[in-house]
Structures are given as C-alpha cells and as structure tokens.
Amino acid sequence: MAKVCQVTGRKPARGYTYVTRGIAKKKKGIGLKVTGKTKRRFLPNLVKKRVWIPEEKRFVTLRVSCAGLRTIAKRGSSNIVNCMRSQGQKV
C-alpha cells in the first residue's frame, strides 16, 4: 500500500541528510563544511482512522495524515467522503 494520504494527497518527499565537519564561525572556527550528502525520504505522518458517516450510518476506514484529520474536522466527514467519491476514489 502506498504511503499517500487519501484526503490531502500528501506523499513521501525527497531530500538529503548532510554530514558536516569543522567548527562554526560563531565559535571562532573556520566554518562548517559539508563532507557528505545522502538521499533520504520525508514520510507523511499517516494514521489509519475510522470516520463516522452519519448519512450512511456506518464507519469508513481512511488512511490519512494529521493534516487530513484537521481537514475532516473542519469540513465534516460526509463532505470529505463525497468529494473523494466524486474524484473516483473507492471509499
């Protein structure tokens, strides 16, 4: 299963982790130098959440990020599920 939020569409982002060496200039050194760069992934904070849909009188399980949970709290669960269905997602 892909690491994608069903509500916001957030997915893993790419970036780097840097290895530095030296003494910082504010500590009277010559400065920090980057000696290595390694690729890494920034993963979204996904949780599996059961959401109550009052019109259908049932729970729906969604895989959402914490930002998606805030969106559901703001706009309402039935509104979000209807938007997802109109985009062609199976809920």
ChimeraX commands (.cxc) that place a marker at each C-alpha (Angstrom):
marker #1 position 0.00,0.00,0.00 radius 0.5
marker #1 position 1.38,3.38,-1.00 radius 0.5
marker #1 position 2.21,5.96,1.68 radius 0.5
marker #1 position -0.33,8.52,0.41 radius 0.5
marker #1 position -2.97,10.40,2.39 radius 0.5
marker #1 position -6.44,9.70,0.99 radius 0.5
marker #1 position -7.73,13.19,1.87 radius 0.5
marker #1 position -4.88,15.62,1.15 radius 0.5
marker #1 position -2.81,13.51,-1.27 radius 0.5
marker #1 position 0.40,14.01,0.69 radius 0.5
marker #1 position 3.11,11.53,-0.23 radius 0.5
marker #1 position 6.81,10.98,0.55 radius 0.5
marker #1 position 9.13,13.83,-0.42 radius 0.5
marker #1 position 12.80,13.52,-1.32 radius 0.5
marker #1 position 15.66,15.32,0.31 radius 0.5
marker #1 position 19.15,14.95,1.68 radius 0.5
marker #1 position 20.84,14.46,5.01 radius 0.5
marker #1 position 24.12,16.36,5.25 radius 0.5
marker #1 position 27.28,15.37,7.10 radius 0.5
marker #1 position 29.24,18.39,8.33 radius 0.5
marker #1 position 32.71,18.81,9.74 radius 0.5
marker #1 position 34.53,21.71,11.36 radius 0.5
marker #1 position 33.90,24.38,13.98 radius 0.5
marker #1 position 31.18,27.00,13.48 radius 0.5
marker #1 position 32.22,30.59,12.74 radius 0.5
marker #1 position 30.36,31.92,15.77 radius 0.5
marker #1 position 32.57,29.64,17.88 radius 0.5
marker #1 position 35.63,31.30,16.28 radius 0.5
marker #1 position 36.22,28.45,13.85 radius 0.5
marker #1 position 36.76,28.43,10.11 radius 0.5
marker #1 position 33.18,27.32,9.43 radius 0.5
marker #1 position 31.26,24.13,8.82 radius 0.5
marker #1 position 31.99,22.21,5.62 radius 0.5
marker #1 position 29.65,19.64,4.07 radius 0.5
marker #1 position 31.59,16.39,3.68 radius 0.5
marker #1 position 28.78,14.09,2.56 radius 0.5
marker #1 position 25.26,14.06,1.21 radius 0.5
marker #1 position 22.93,11.06,1.47 radius 0.5
marker #1 position 19.49,10.78,-0.12 radius 0.5
marker #1 position 16.53,10.27,2.22 radius 0.5
marker #1 position 12.73,10.35,2.22 radius 0.5
marker #1 position 10.46,12.56,4.30 radius 0.5
marker #1 position 7.43,10.37,5.03 radius 0.5
marker #1 position 3.95,11.78,5.77 radius 0.5
marker #1 position 2.51,11.18,9.23 radius 0.5
marker #1 position -0.16,8.63,8.24 radius 0.5
marker #1 position -2.66,7.01,10.60 radius 0.5
marker #1 position -5.50,4.57,9.96 radius 0.5
marker #1 position -8.69,6.22,11.21 radius 0.5
marker #1 position -12.33,5.11,11.36 radius 0.5
marker #1 position -14.62,8.01,10.46 radius 0.5
marker #1 position -18.37,8.01,11.16 radius 0.5
marker #1 position -20.62,8.93,8.20 radius 0.5
marker #1 position -23.99,10.00,9.66 radius 0.5
marker #1 position -25.94,9.83,6.36 radius 0.5
marker #1 position -24.95,6.19,5.78 radius 0.5
marker #1 position -24.96,5.27,9.49 radius 0.5
marker #1 position -21.62,3.46,9.23 radius 0.5
marker #1 position -17.89,3.84,9.79 radius 0.5
marker #1 position -15.40,4.28,6.94 radius 0.5
marker #1 position -11.72,3.46,7.46 radius 0.5
marker #1 position -9.36,6.02,5.93 radius 0.5
marker #1 position -5.57,6.28,5.79 radius 0.5
marker #1 position -4.99,9.97,6.46 radius 0.5
marker #1 position -2.24,12.32,7.55 radius 0.5
marker #1 position -2.67,14.52,10.61 radius 0.5
marker #1 position -3.34,17.45,8.27 radius 0.5
marker #1 position -6.09,15.34,6.71 radius 0.5
marker #1 position -7.63,14.79,10.15 radius 0.5
marker #1 position -7.74,18.54,10.67 radius 0.5
marker #1 position -9.43,18.93,7.26 radius 0.5
marker #1 position -12.05,16.32,8.20 radius 0.5
marker #1 position -12.70,18.12,11.50 radius 0.5
marker #1 position -13.12,21.44,9.68 radius 0.5
marker #1 position -15.21,20.42,6.65 radius 0.5
marker #1 position -17.06,17.39,8.02 radius 0.5
marker #1 position -16.66,13.69,7.31 radius 0.5
marker #1 position -19.58,13.29,4.89 radius 0.5
marker #1 position -18.43,16.26,2.78 radius 0.5
marker #1 position -14.90,14.83,2.51 radius 0.5
marker #1 position -16.15,11.33,1.59 radius 0.5
marker #1 position -18.46,12.76,-1.10 radius 0.5
marker #1 position -15.56,14.74,-2.61 radius 0.5
marker #1 position -13.39,11.62,-2.61 radius 0.5
marker #1 position -16.09,9.60,-4.35 radius 0.5
marker #1 position -16.60,12.30,-6.99 radius 0.5
marker #1 position -12.85,12.10,-7.77 radius 0.5
marker #1 position -13.22,8.36,-8.37 radius 0.5
marker #1 position -11.71,7.00,-5.16 radius 0.5
marker #1 position -13.23,3.90,-3.61 radius 0.5
marker #1 position -14.38,4.58,-0.04 radius 0.5
marker link #1:1,2 radius 0.2
marker link #1:2,3 radius 0.2
marker link #1:3,4 radius 0.2
marker link #1:4,5 radius 0.2
marker link #1:5,6 radius 0.2
marker link #1:6,7 radius 0.2
marker link #1:7,8 radius 0.2
marker link #1:8,9 radius 0.2
marker link #1:9,10 radius 0.2
marker link #1:10,11 radius 0.2
marker link #1:11,12 radius 0.2
marker link #1:12,13 radius 0.2
marker link #1:13,14 radius 0.2
marker link #1:14,15 radius 0.2
marker link #1:15,16 radius 0.2
marker link #1:16,17 radius 0.2
marker link #1:17,18 radius 0.2
marker link #1:18,19 radius 0.2
marker link #1:19,20 radius 0.2
marker link #1:20,21 radius 0.2
marker link #1:21,22 radius 0.2
marker link #1:22,23 radius 0.2
marker link #1:23,24 radius 0.2
marker link #1:24,25 radius 0.2
marker link #1:25,26 radius 0.2
marker link #1:26,27 radius 0.2
marker link #1:27,28 radius 0.2
marker link #1:28,29 radius 0.2
marker link #1:29,30 radius 0.2
marker link #1:30,31 radius 0.2
marker link #1:31,32 radius 0.2
marker link #1:32,33 radius 0.2
marker link #1:33,34 radius 0.2
marker link #1:34,35 radius 0.2
marker link #1:35,36 radius 0.2
marker link #1:36,37 radius 0.2
marker link #1:37,38 radius 0.2
marker link #1:38,39 radius 0.2
marker link #1:39,40 radius 0.2
marker link #1:40,41 radius 0.2
marker link #1:41,42 radius 0.2
marker link #1:42,43 radius 0.2
marker link #1:43,44 radius 0.2
marker link #1:44,45 radius 0.2
marker link #1:45,46 radius 0.2
marker link #1:46,47 radius 0.2
marker link #1:47,48 radius 0.2
marker link #1:48,49 radius 0.2
marker link #1:49,50 radius 0.2
marker link #1:50,51 radius 0.2
marker link #1:51,52 radius 0.2
marker link #1:52,53 radius 0.2
marker link #1:53,54 radius 0.2
marker link #1:54,55 radius 0.2
marker link #1:55,56 radius 0.2
marker link #1:56,57 radius 0.2
marker link #1:57,58 radius 0.2
marker link #1:58,59 radius 0.2
marker link #1:59,60 radius 0.2
marker link #1:60,61 radius 0.2
marker link #1:61,62 radius 0.2
marker link #1:62,63 radius 0.2
marker link #1:63,64 radius 0.2
marker link #1:64,65 radius 0.2
marker link #1:65,66 radius 0.2
marker link #1:66,67 radius 0.2
marker link #1:67,68 radius 0.2
marker link #1:68,69 radius 0.2
marker link #1:69,70 radius 0.2
marker link #1:70,71 radius 0.2
marker link #1:71,72 radius 0.2
marker link #1:72,73 radius 0.2
marker link #1:73,74 radius 0.2
marker link #1:74,75 radius 0.2
marker link #1:75,76 radius 0.2
marker link #1:76,77 radius 0.2
marker link #1:77,78 radius 0.2
marker link #1:78,79 radius 0.2
marker link #1:79,80 radius 0.2
marker link #1:80,81 radius 0.2
marker link #1:81,82 radius 0.2
marker link #1:82,83 radius 0.2
marker link #1:83,84 radius 0.2
marker link #1:84,85 radius 0.2
marker link #1:85,86 radius 0.2
marker link #1:86,87 radius 0.2
marker link #1:87,88 radius 0.2
marker link #1:88,89 radius 0.2
marker link #1:89,90 radius 0.2
marker link #1:90,91 radius 0.2
view
